[in-house]
């Protein structure tokens, strides 16, 4: 099973949505953003999300695990 990545999707106007999705779903989103027209339905670990591709202004992913504290 593929590990979910934390992804931030930024929109015109300053809104940001943070989701967890598999690398394959992230790849599908990047492909859809090559021609940003219409809406895209995303299946994520957080549920289904529909986004207006024309309103997306950035995409950030963090595939490295997050940690708290000073562990090495």
PyMOL Python script that loads the backbone (N, CA, C, O; Angstrom):
from pymol import cmd

cmd.read_pdbstr("""\
ATOM      1  N   UNK A   1       0.840  -1.174   0.000  1.00  0.00           N
ATOM      2  CA  UNK A   1       0.000   0.000   0.000  1.00  0.00           C
ATOM      3  C   UNK A   1       0.890   1.244   0.000  1.00  0.00           C
ATOM      4  O   UNK A   1       1.849   1.316   0.768  1.00  0.00           O
ATOM      5  N   UNK A   2       0.587   2.207  -0.839  1.00  0.00           N
ATOM      6  CA  UNK A   2       1.381   3.422  -0.950  1.00  0.00           C
ATOM      7  C   UNK A   2       1.162   4.317   0.269  1.00  0.00           C
ATOM      8  O   UNK A   2       0.059   4.415   0.805  1.00  0.00           O
ATOM      9  N   UNK A   3       2.236   4.956   0.680  1.00  0.00           N
ATOM     10  CA  UNK A   3       2.164   5.870   1.808  1.00  0.00           C
ATOM     11  C   UNK A   3       1.598   7.200   1.358  1.00  0.00           C
ATOM     12  O   UNK A   3       1.999   7.727   0.320  1.00  0.00           O
ATOM     13  N   UNK A   4       0.674   7.746   2.122  1.00  0.00           N
ATOM     14  CA  UNK A   4       0.059   9.022   1.792  1.00  0.00           C
ATOM     15  C   UNK A   4       1.042  10.158   2.055  1.00  0.00           C
ATOM     16  O   UNK A   4       1.819  10.119   3.009  1.00  0.00           O
ATOM     17  N   UNK A   5       0.991  11.167   1.193  1.00  0.00           N
ATOM     18  CA  UNK A   5       1.802  12.366   1.351  1.00  0.00           C
ATOM     19  C   UNK A   5       0.907  13.512   1.783  1.00  0.00           C
ATOM     20  O   UNK A   5      -0.260  13.580   1.398  1.00  0.00           O
ATOM     21  N   UNK A   6       1.460  14.411   2.586  1.00  0.00           N
ATOM     22  CA  UNK A   6       0.736  15.612   2.975  1.00  0.00           C
ATOM     23  C   UNK A   6       0.904  16.623   1.845  1.00  0.00           C
ATOM     24  O   UNK A   6       2.027  16.926   1.440  1.00  0.00           O
ATOM     25  N   UNK A   7      -0.208  17.142   1.338  1.00  0.00           N
ATOM     26  CA  UNK A   7      -0.200  18.057   0.198  1.00  0.00           C
ATOM     27  C   UNK A   7      -0.969  19.318   0.557  1.00  0.00           C
ATOM     28  O   UNK A   7      -2.070  19.248   1.103  1.00  0.00           O
ATOM     29  N   UNK A   8      -0.388  20.466   0.249  1.00  0.00           N
ATOM     30  CA  UNK A   8      -1.063  21.753   0.412  1.00  0.00           C
ATOM     31  C   UNK A   8      -1.391  22.290  -0.967  1.00  0.00           C
ATOM     32  O   UNK A   8      -0.524  22.366  -1.838  1.00  0.00           O
ATOM     33  N   UNK A   9      -2.649  22.665  -1.161  1.00  0.00           N
ATOM     34  CA  UNK A   9      -3.097  23.244  -2.427  1.00  0.00           C
ATOM     35  C   UNK A   9      -3.495  24.679  -2.134  1.00  0.00           C
ATOM     36  O   UNK A   9      -4.410  24.929  -1.349  1.00  0.00           O
ATOM     37  N   UNK A  10      -2.801  25.631  -2.774  1.00  0.00           N
ATOM     38  CA  UNK A  10      -3.084  27.051  -2.574  1.00  0.00           C
ATOM     39  C   UNK A  10      -3.940  27.591  -3.700  1.00  0.00           C
ATOM     40  O   UNK A  10      -3.762  27.234  -4.865  1.00  0.00           O
ATOM     41  N   UNK A  11      -4.872  28.459  -3.336  1.00  0.00           N
ATOM     42  CA  UNK A  11      -5.811  29.016  -4.304  1.00  0.00           C
ATOM     43  C   UNK A  11      -5.665  30.522  -4.408  1.00  0.00           C
ATOM     44  O   UNK A  11      -5.183  31.173  -3.481  1.00  0.00           O
ATOM     45  N   UNK A  12      -6.085  31.079  -5.548  1.00  0.00           N
ATOM     46  CA  UNK A  12      -6.158  32.528  -5.695  1.00  0.00           C
ATOM     47  C   UNK A  12      -7.018  33.063  -4.564  1.00  0.00           C
ATOM     48  O   UNK A  12      -8.080  32.510  -4.279  1.00  0.00           O
ATOM     49  N   UNK A  13      -6.581  34.113  -3.928  1.00  0.00           N
ATOM     50  CA  UNK A  13      -7.317  34.664  -2.796  1.00  0.00           C
ATOM     51  C   UNK A  13      -6.702  34.278  -1.459  1.00  0.00           C
ATOM     52  O   UNK A  13      -7.088  34.819  -0.423  1.00  0.00           O
ATOM     53  N   UNK A  14      -5.751  33.349  -1.468  1.00  0.00           N
ATOM     54  CA  UNK A  14      -5.014  33.021  -0.263  1.00  0.00           C
ATOM     55  C   UNK A  14      -5.446  31.787   0.506  1.00  0.00           C
ATOM     56  O   UNK A  14      -4.789  31.426   1.483  1.00  0.00           O
ATOM     57  N   UNK A  15      -6.510  31.133   0.112  1.00  0.00           N
ATOM     58  CA  UNK A  15      -6.950  29.936   0.820  1.00  0.00           C
ATOM     59  C   UNK A  15      -5.999  28.780   0.522  1.00  0.00           C
ATOM     60  O   UNK A  15      -5.471  28.660  -0.583  1.00  0.00           O
ATOM     61  N   UNK A  16      -5.792  27.936   1.524  1.00  0.00           N
ATOM     62  CA  UNK A  16      -4.952  26.746   1.380  1.00  0.00           C
ATOM     63  C   UNK A  16      -5.708  25.558   1.957  1.00  0.00           C
ATOM     64  O   UNK A  16      -6.277  25.644   3.045  1.00  0.00           O
ATOM     65  N   UNK A  17      -5.710  24.457   1.228  1.00  0.00           N
ATOM     66  CA  UNK A  17      -6.320  23.212   1.696  1.00  0.00           C
ATOM     67  C   UNK A  17      -5.193  22.201   1.855  1.00  0.00           C
ATOM     68  O   UNK A  17      -4.393  22.001   0.941  1.00  0.00           O
ATOM     69  N   UNK A  18      -5.137  21.568   3.020  1.00  0.00           N
ATOM     70  CA  UNK A  18      -4.138  20.536   3.259  1.00  0.00           C
ATOM     71  C   UNK A  18      -4.825  19.182   3.290  1.00  0.00           C
ATOM     72  O   UNK A  18      -5.816  18.983   3.993  1.00  0.00           O
ATOM     73  N   UNK A  19      -4.277  18.256   2.511  1.00  0.00           N
ATOM     74  CA  UNK A  19      -4.855  16.928   2.354  1.00  0.00           C
ATOM     75  C   UNK A  19      -3.764  15.881   2.406  1.00  0.00           C
ATOM     76  O   UNK A  19      -2.583  16.196   2.262  1.00  0.00           O
ATOM     77  N   UNK A  20      -4.162  14.634   2.612  1.00  0.00           N
ATOM     78  CA  UNK A  20      -3.240  13.515   2.474  1.00  0.00           C
ATOM     79  C   UNK A  20      -3.703  12.691   1.288  1.00  0.00           C
ATOM     80  O   UNK A  20      -4.872  12.317   1.188  1.00  0.00           O
ATOM     81  N   UNK A  21      -2.759  12.413   0.383  1.00  0.00           N
ATOM     82  CA  UNK A  21      -3.103  11.602  -0.781  1.00  0.00           C
ATOM     83  C   UNK A  21      -1.920  10.738  -1.176  1.00  0.00           C
ATOM     84  O   UNK A  21      -0.773  11.031  -0.837  1.00  0.00           O
ATOM     85  N   UNK A  22      -2.219   9.670  -1.899  1.00  0.00           N
ATOM     86  CA  UNK A  22      -1.173   8.765  -2.360  1.00  0.00           C
ATOM     87  C   UNK A  22      -0.358   9.436  -3.462  1.00  0.00           C
ATOM     88  O   UNK A  22      -0.840  10.370  -4.104  1.00  0.00           O
ATOM     89  N   UNK A  23       0.860   8.974  -3.686  1.00  0.00           N
ATOM     90  CA  UNK A  23       1.672   9.529  -4.769  1.00  0.00           C
ATOM     91  C   UNK A  23       0.994   9.441  -6.138  1.00  0.00           C
ATOM     92  O   UNK A  23       1.168  10.328  -6.974  1.00  0.00           O
ATOM     93  N   UNK A  24       0.226   8.380  -6.369  1.00  0.00           N
ATOM     94  CA  UNK A  24      -0.483   8.250  -7.650  1.00  0.00           C
ATOM     95  C   UNK A  24      -1.537   9.339  -7.815  1.00  0.00           C
ATOM     96  O   UNK A  24      -1.680   9.902  -8.901  1.00  0.00           O
ATOM     97  N   UNK A  25      -2.274   9.639  -6.753  1.00  0.00           N
ATOM     98  CA  UNK A  25      -3.299  10.696  -6.809  1.00  0.00           C
ATOM     99  C   UNK A  25      -2.645  12.070  -6.973  1.00  0.00           C
ATOM    100  O   UNK A  25      -3.174  12.930  -7.677  1.00  0.00           O
ATOM    101  N   UNK A  26      -1.494  12.276  -6.324  1.00  0.00           N
ATOM    102  CA  UNK A  26      -0.761  13.526  -6.480  1.00  0.00           C
ATOM    103  C   UNK A  26      -0.278  13.683  -7.917  1.00  0.00           C
ATOM    104  O   UNK A  26      -0.309  14.780  -8.475  1.00  0.00           O
ATOM    105  N   UNK A  27       0.162  12.593  -8.503  1.00  0.00           N
ATOM    106  CA  UNK A  27       0.589  12.607  -9.910  1.00  0.00           C
ATOM    107  C   UNK A  27      -0.587  12.980 -10.818  1.00  0.00           C
ATOM    108  O   UNK A  27      -0.419  13.750 -11.763  1.00  0.00           O
ATOM    109  N   UNK A  28      -1.776  12.438 -10.534  1.00  0.00           N
ATOM    110  CA  UNK A  28      -2.981  12.770 -11.304  1.00  0.00           C
ATOM    111  C   UNK A  28      -3.311  14.261 -11.178  1.00  0.00           C
ATOM    112  O   UNK A  28      -3.684  14.905 -12.159  1.00  0.00           O
ATOM    113  N   UNK A  29      -3.170  14.802  -9.965  1.00  0.00           N
ATOM    114  CA  UNK A  29      -3.433  16.223  -9.755  1.00  0.00           C
ATOM    115  C   UNK A  29      -2.450  17.081 -10.538  1.00  0.00           C
ATOM    116  O   UNK A  29      -2.853  18.042 -11.192  1.00  0.00           O
ATOM    117  N   UNK A  30      -1.176  16.747 -10.479  1.00  0.00           N
ATOM    118  CA  UNK A  30      -0.166  17.511 -11.241  1.00  0.00           C
ATOM    119  C   UNK A  30      -0.467  17.460 -12.739  1.00  0.00           C
ATOM    120  O   UNK A  30      -0.328  18.467 -13.434  1.00  0.00           O
ATOM    121  N   UNK A  31      -0.868  16.318 -13.226  1.00  0.00           N
ATOM    122  CA  UNK A  31      -1.209  16.165 -14.652  1.00  0.00           C
ATOM    123  C   UNK A  31      -2.398  17.055 -15.004  1.00  0.00           C
ATOM    124  O   UNK A  31      -2.387  17.718 -16.041  1.00  0.00           O
ATOM    125  N   UNK A  32      -3.420  17.078 -14.155  1.00  0.00           N
ATOM    126  CA  UNK A  32      -4.610  17.896 -14.406  1.00  0.00           C
ATOM    127  C   UNK A  32      -4.262  19.384 -14.397  1.00  0.00           C
ATOM    128  O   UNK A  32      -4.883  20.169 -15.112  1.00  0.00           O
ATOM    129  N   UNK A  33      -3.271  19.776 -13.590  1.00  0.00           N
ATOM    130  CA  UNK A  33      -2.901  21.182 -13.506  1.00  0.00           C
ATOM    131  C   UNK A  33      -2.107  21.669 -14.721  1.00  0.00           C
ATOM    132  O   UNK A  33      -1.885  22.870 -14.870  1.00  0.00           O
ATOM    133  N   UNK A  34      -1.678  20.753 -15.586  1.00  0.00           N
ATOM    134  CA  UNK A  34      -1.006  21.147 -16.826  1.00  0.00           C
ATOM    135  C   UNK A  34      -1.963  21.884 -17.759  1.00  0.00           C
ATOM    136  O   UNK A  34      -1.538  22.732 -18.544  1.00  0.00           O
ATOM    137  N   UNK A  35      -3.248  21.564 -17.674  1.00  0.00           N
ATOM    138  CA  UNK A  35      -4.289  22.228 -18.454  1.00  0.00           C
ATOM    139  C   UNK A  35      -5.424  22.557 -17.487  1.00  0.00           C
ATOM    140  O   UNK A  35      -6.437  21.859 -17.443  1.00  0.00           O
ATOM    141  N   UNK A  36      -5.241  23.639 -16.705  1.00  0.00           N
ATOM    142  CA  UNK A  36      -6.161  23.897 -15.576  1.00  0.00           C
ATOM    143  C   UNK A  36      -7.525  24.458 -15.973  1.00  0.00           C
ATOM    144  O   UNK A  36      -7.782  25.654 -15.840  1.00  0.00           O
ATOM    145  N   UNK A  37      -8.383  23.583 -16.456  1.00  0.00           N
ATOM    146  CA  UNK A  37      -9.741  23.987 -16.820  1.00  0.00           C
ATOM    147  C   UNK A  37     -10.734  23.051 -16.141  1.00  0.00           C
ATOM    148  O   UNK A  37     -10.532  21.838 -16.100  1.00  0.00           O
ATOM    149  N   UNK A  38     -11.784  23.618 -15.621  1.00  0.00           N
ATOM    150  CA  UNK A  38     -12.840  22.816 -15.024  1.00  0.00           C
ATOM    151  C   UNK A  38     -12.513  22.380 -13.610  1.00  0.00           C
ATOM    152  O   UNK A  38     -11.626  22.920 -12.950  1.00  0.00           O
ATOM    153  N   UNK A  39     -13.258  21.388 -13.174  1.00  0.00           N
ATOM    154  CA  UNK A  39     -13.153  20.879 -11.816  1.00  0.00           C
ATOM    155  C   UNK A  39     -12.531  19.494 -11.822  1.00  0.00           C
ATOM    156  O   UNK A  39     -12.654  18.743 -12.790  1.00  0.00           O
ATOM    157  N   UNK A  40     -11.859  19.167 -10.720  1.00  0.00           N
ATOM    158  CA  UNK A  40     -11.278  17.840 -10.554  1.00  0.00           C
ATOM    159  C   UNK A  40     -11.751  17.277  -9.221  1.00  0.00           C
ATOM    160  O   UNK A  40     -11.678  17.951  -8.194  1.00  0.00           O
ATOM    161  N   UNK A  41     -12.235  16.042  -9.243  1.00  0.00           N
ATOM    162  CA  UNK A  41     -12.616  15.349  -8.012  1.00  0.00           C
ATOM    163  C   UNK A  41     -11.421  14.527  -7.549  1.00  0.00           C
ATOM    164  O   UNK A  41     -10.919  13.674  -8.279  1.00  0.00           O
ATOM    165  N   UNK A  42     -10.973  14.796  -6.325  1.00  0.00           N
ATOM    166  CA  UNK A  42      -9.831  14.098  -5.749  1.00  0.00           C
ATOM    167  C   UNK A  42     -10.298  13.142  -4.672  1.00  0.00           C
ATOM    168  O   UNK A  42     -11.094  13.507  -3.807  1.00  0.00           O
ATOM    169  N   UNK A  43      -9.804  11.925  -4.725  1.00  0.00           N
ATOM    170  CA  UNK A  43     -10.031  10.959  -3.654  1.00  0.00           C
ATOM    171  C   UNK A  43      -8.803  11.019  -2.744  1.00  0.00           C
ATOM    172  O   UNK A  43      -7.697  10.681  -3.166  1.00  0.00           O
ATOM    173  N   UNK A  44      -8.999  11.448  -1.505  1.00  0.00           N
ATOM    174  CA  UNK A  44      -7.884  11.602  -0.579  1.00  0.00           C
ATOM    175  C   UNK A  44      -8.149  10.789   0.684  1.00  0.00           C
ATOM    176  O   UNK A  44      -9.244  10.258   0.874  1.00  0.00           O
ATOM    177  N   UNK A  45      -7.140  10.699   1.542  1.00  0.00           N
ATOM    178  CA  UNK A  45      -7.317  10.023   2.822  1.00  0.00           C
ATOM    179  C   UNK A  45      -8.291  10.781   3.716  1.00  0.00           C
ATOM    180  O   UNK A  45      -8.852  10.214   4.655  1.00  0.00           O
ATOM    181  N   UNK A  46      -8.493  12.082   3.417  1.00  0.00           N
ATOM    182  CA  UNK A  46      -9.384  12.923   4.205  1.00  0.00           C
ATOM    183  C   UNK A  46     -10.806  12.958   3.660  1.00  0.00           C
ATOM    184  O   UNK A  46     -11.668  13.633   4.222  1.00  0.00           O
ATOM    185  N   UNK A  47     -11.058  12.241   2.577  1.00  0.00           N
ATOM    186  CA  UNK A  47     -12.371  12.237   1.940  1.00  0.00           C
ATOM    187  C   UNK A  47     -12.271  12.742   0.511  1.00  0.00           C
ATOM    188  O   UNK A  47     -11.180  13.051   0.031  1.00  0.00           O
ATOM    189  N   UNK A  48     -13.398  12.824  -0.161  1.00  0.00           N
ATOM    190  CA  UNK A  48     -13.425  13.321  -1.534  1.00  0.00           C
ATOM    191  C   UNK A  48     -13.491  14.839  -1.536  1.00  0.00           C
ATOM    192  O   UNK A  48     -14.237  15.444  -0.766  1.00  0.00           O
ATOM    193  N   UNK A  49     -12.693  15.450  -2.420  1.00  0.00           N
ATOM    194  CA  UNK A  49     -12.606  16.905  -2.523  1.00  0.00           C
ATOM    195  C   UNK A  49     -12.696  17.277  -3.989  1.00  0.00           C
ATOM    196  O   UNK A  49     -12.050  16.649  -4.828  1.00  0.00           O
ATOM    197  N   UNK A  50     -13.493  18.295  -4.314  1.00  0.00           N
ATOM    198  CA  UNK A  50     -13.579  18.821  -5.671  1.00  0.00           C
ATOM    199  C   UNK A  50     -12.921  20.189  -5.698  1.00  0.00           C
ATOM    200  O   UNK A  50     -13.227  21.047  -4.870  1.00  0.00           O
ATOM    201  N   UNK A  51     -12.012  20.396  -6.656  1.00  0.00           N
ATOM    202  CA  UNK A  51     -11.340  21.690  -6.737  1.00  0.00           C
ATOM    203  C   UNK A  51     -11.484  22.274  -8.142  1.00  0.00           C
ATOM    204  O   UNK A  51     -11.537  21.549  -9.136  1.00  0.00           O
ATOM    205  N   UNK A  52     -11.544  23.604  -8.193  1.00  0.00           N
ATOM    206  CA  UNK A  52     -11.576  24.341  -9.457  1.00  0.00           C
ATOM    207  C   UNK A  52     -10.126  24.534  -9.880  1.00  0.00           C
ATOM    208  O   UNK A  52      -9.412  25.344  -9.290  1.00  0.00           O
ATOM    209  N   UNK A  53      -9.688  23.804 -10.889  1.00  0.00           N
ATOM    210  CA  UNK A  53      -8.292  23.811 -11.306  1.00  0.00           C
ATOM    211  C   UNK A  53      -7.797  25.202 -11.699  1.00  0.00           C
ATOM    212  O   UNK A  53      -6.623  25.515 -11.500  1.00  0.00           O
ATOM    213  N   UNK A  54      -8.673  26.040 -12.254  1.00  0.00           N
ATOM    214  CA  UNK A  54      -8.275  27.380 -12.689  1.00  0.00           C
ATOM    215  C   UNK A  54      -7.924  28.283 -11.511  1.00  0.00           C
ATOM    216  O   UNK A  54      -7.282  29.315 -11.703  1.00  0.00           O
ATOM    217  N   UNK A  55      -8.332  27.916 -10.297  1.00  0.00           N
ATOM    218  CA  UNK A  55      -8.079  28.744  -9.117  1.00  0.00           C
ATOM    219  C   UNK A  55      -6.838  28.331  -8.329  1.00  0.00           C
ATOM    220  O   UNK A  55      -6.466  28.998  -7.363  1.00  0.00           O
ATOM    221  N   UNK A  56      -6.197  27.238  -8.734  1.00  0.00           N
ATOM    222  CA  UNK A  56      -5.015  26.759  -8.014  1.00  0.00           C
ATOM    223  C   UNK A  56      -3.802  27.594  -8.402  1.00  0.00           C
ATOM    224  O   UNK A  56      -3.509  27.764  -9.585  1.00  0.00           O
ATOM    225  N   UNK A  57      -3.093  28.118  -7.390  1.00  0.00           N
ATOM    226  CA  UNK A  57      -1.891  28.910  -7.695  1.00  0.00           C
ATOM    227  C   UNK A  57      -0.613  28.252  -7.180  1.00  0.00           C
ATOM    228  O   UNK A  57       0.474  28.636  -7.612  1.00  0.00           O
ATOM    229  N   UNK A  58      -0.702  27.270  -6.271  1.00  0.00           N
ATOM    230  CA  UNK A  58       0.497  26.515  -5.905  1.00  0.00           C
ATOM    231  C   UNK A  58       0.122  25.163  -5.335  1.00  0.00           C
ATOM    232  O   UNK A  58      -0.999  24.925  -4.886  1.00  0.00           O
ATOM    233  N   UNK A  59       1.113  24.291  -5.374  1.00  0.00           N
ATOM    234  CA  UNK A  59       0.966  22.933  -4.863  1.00  0.00           C
ATOM    235  C   UNK A  59       2.259  22.596  -4.127  1.00  0.00           C
ATOM    236  O   UNK A  59       3.352  22.744  -4.673  1.00  0.00           O
ATOM    237  N   UNK A  60       2.126  22.145  -2.892  1.00  0.00           N
ATOM    238  CA  UNK A  60       3.307  21.783  -2.098  1.00  0.00           C
ATOM    239  C   UNK A  60       3.063  20.405  -1.509  1.00  0.00           C
ATOM    240  O   UNK A  60       1.983  20.127  -0.987  1.00  0.00           O
ATOM    241  N   UNK A  61       4.074  19.539  -1.593  1.00  0.00           N
ATOM    242  CA  UNK A  61       3.941  18.215  -1.001  1.00  0.00           C
ATOM    243  C   UNK A  61       5.100  17.969  -0.049  1.00  0.00           C
ATOM    244  O   UNK A  61       6.211  18.455  -0.263  1.00  0.00           O
ATOM    245  N   UNK A  62       4.829  17.218   0.991  1.00  0.00           N
ATOM    246  CA  UNK A  62       5.838  16.867   1.986  1.00  0.00           C
ATOM    247  C   UNK A  62       5.806  15.367   2.166  1.00  0.00           C
ATOM    248  O   UNK A  62       4.974  14.846   2.909  1.00  0.00           O
ATOM    249  N   UNK A  63       6.700  14.669   1.496  1.00  0.00           N
ATOM    250  CA  UNK A  63       6.696  13.214   1.568  1.00  0.00           C
ATOM    251  C   UNK A  63       7.555  12.696   2.711  1.00  0.00           C
ATOM    252  O   UNK A  63       7.515  11.504   3.017  1.00  0.00           O
ATOM    253  N   UNK A  64       8.338  13.574   3.353  1.00  0.00           N
ATOM    254  CA  UNK A  64       9.144  13.124   4.480  1.00  0.00           C
ATOM    255  C   UNK A  64       8.304  13.134   5.752  1.00  0.00           C
ATOM    256  O   UNK A  64       7.461  14.013   5.930  1.00  0.00           O
ATOM    257  N   UNK A  65       8.524  12.179   6.625  1.00  0.00           N
ATOM    258  CA  UNK A  65       7.736  12.128   7.851  1.00  0.00           C
ATOM    259  C   UNK A  65       8.014  13.352   8.738  1.00  0.00           C
ATOM    260  O   UNK A  65       9.150  13.817   8.830  1.00  0.00           O
ATOM    261  N   UNK A  66       6.986  13.852   9.374  1.00  0.00           N
ATOM    262  CA  UNK A  66       7.119  14.980  10.285  1.00  0.00           C
ATOM    263  C   UNK A  66       7.435  14.451  11.673  1.00  0.00           C
ATOM    264  O   UNK A  66       6.934  13.401  12.076  1.00  0.00           O
ATOM    265  N   UNK A  67       8.271  15.185  12.405  1.00  0.00           N
ATOM    266  CA  UNK A  67       8.594  14.759  13.756  1.00  0.00           C
ATOM    267  C   UNK A  67       8.511  15.944  14.705  1.00  0.00           C
ATOM    268  O   UNK A  67       8.607  17.100  14.294  1.00  0.00           O
ATOM    269  N   UNK A  68       8.336  15.638  15.956  1.00  0.00           N
ATOM    270  CA  UNK A  68       8.253  16.668  16.983  1.00  0.00           C
ATOM    271  C   UNK A  68       9.406  16.429  17.955  1.00  0.00           C
ATOM    272  O   UNK A  68       9.681  15.291  18.336  1.00  0.00           O
ATOM    273  N   UNK A  69      10.069  17.498  18.349  1.00  0.00           N
ATOM    274  CA  UNK A  69      11.150  17.375  19.316  1.00  0.00           C
ATOM    275  C   UNK A  69      12.509  17.405  18.666  1.00  0.00           C
ATOM    276  O   UNK A  69      12.660  17.836  17.523  1.00  0.00           O
ATOM    277  N   UNK A  70      13.502  16.940  19.409  1.00  0.00           N
ATOM    278  CA  UNK A  70      14.885  17.033  18.961  1.00  0.00           C
ATOM    279  C   UNK A  70      15.479  15.666  18.627  1.00  0.00           C
ATOM    280  O   UNK A  70      16.698  15.496  18.660  1.00  0.00           O
ATOM    281  N   UNK A  71      14.648  14.714  18.314  1.00  0.00           N
ATOM    282  CA  UNK A  71      15.123  13.368  18.005  1.00  0.00           C
ATOM    283  C   UNK A  71      16.063  13.351  16.816  1.00  0.00           C
ATOM    284  O   UNK A  71      15.962  14.208  15.938  1.00  0.00           O
ATOM    285  N   UNK A  72      16.950  12.417  16.772  1.00  0.00           N
ATOM    286  CA  UNK A  72      17.963  12.366  15.724  1.00  0.00           C
ATOM    287  C   UNK A  72      17.750  11.347  14.740  1.00  0.00           C
ATOM    288  O   UNK A  72      18.543  11.212  13.808  1.00  0.00           O
TER     289      UNK A  72
END
""", "prot")
cmd.dss("prot")
cmd.show_as("cartoon", "prot")
cmd.util.cbc("prot")
cmd.orient("prot")
